[in-house]
Amino acid sequence: MNQNKLVETLNELIENCKDGEYGFDQCAEHSEAAQLKTLFRNRALECRAAAQELQQEVALAGGKPDDSGTVVGALHRGWVSIRGTLPGNDNVAMLDEAERGEDKALERYREALKEELPPTVRNLVQRQLVGAQRNHDQIRALRDQYRAAA
């Protein structure tokens, strides 16, 4: 894989992580349950740390690391913010939105792993994919739990 393609792939993952960070912050702000606020804030911090790891790899590859999310991510965060202020907002709604964001994250990580990445970068992306899958599954389980209790 040439350096430009590597930088492009990593920057797409950085944007993904930044979208996640900002999205989880929005979910934390609009969640009703303290448990979910804590979960979402922690997940935002994990996304920030993942972005920083990827930014280091971009710099090592001689590229300029992205430091913001995507337009689509911004639109999704806007929707989460609006939805959080509507009557009838509930924890299930915030978990639904968080799961939707995690679905996108998983898709982007899987796409990146289809590329011919250097071994150290592949290991990093694979490790981050495993973490994203774990978080996705946790969010889905909590959503189902809150839905059953409603």
C-alpha positions, 0 to 999 in steps of 0.5 A: 500500500502506498503512503498516500492510500495509507494516510487516507485510510487512517484519516477516514478512521480518525474521522470515524473516531471523532464522530464517535467521540462527539456523538457519545458526548451528545448522547451523554448530555441527553441521557436520563440515566446516570449509568448511561451518562457514564457509559457514553462519557467513557466511550467518548474518551475511548474514541478520543484515545483511538483517534490519537493512536491513529493520528500518531500512525498518520504522522509516522507515515508522513501525513497530516492527521485529520482532527475532526469528524465528517459532515454525516457525523455532524448531521447525526449529532444534530439529530441526536441533539434535537431528539434529546430535547423532544418530549418523550425522549428516553434512554432507549432512544439514546441507545438506539442512536449510539448503536446506529453510530457504532454500526457505522464505526464497525463498517468503516473498520471492516472496510479498512481491514480489507486494505493491504495495511502494514502489519503494525497498522493492521494490528492497531486497526484490528484491536480497535475493531474488537473494542468497537464490537465489544462496545456495540454489543454492550450498547445493544444489550443495554438498549434491549434491557431498557426496552424490556423494562419500559 
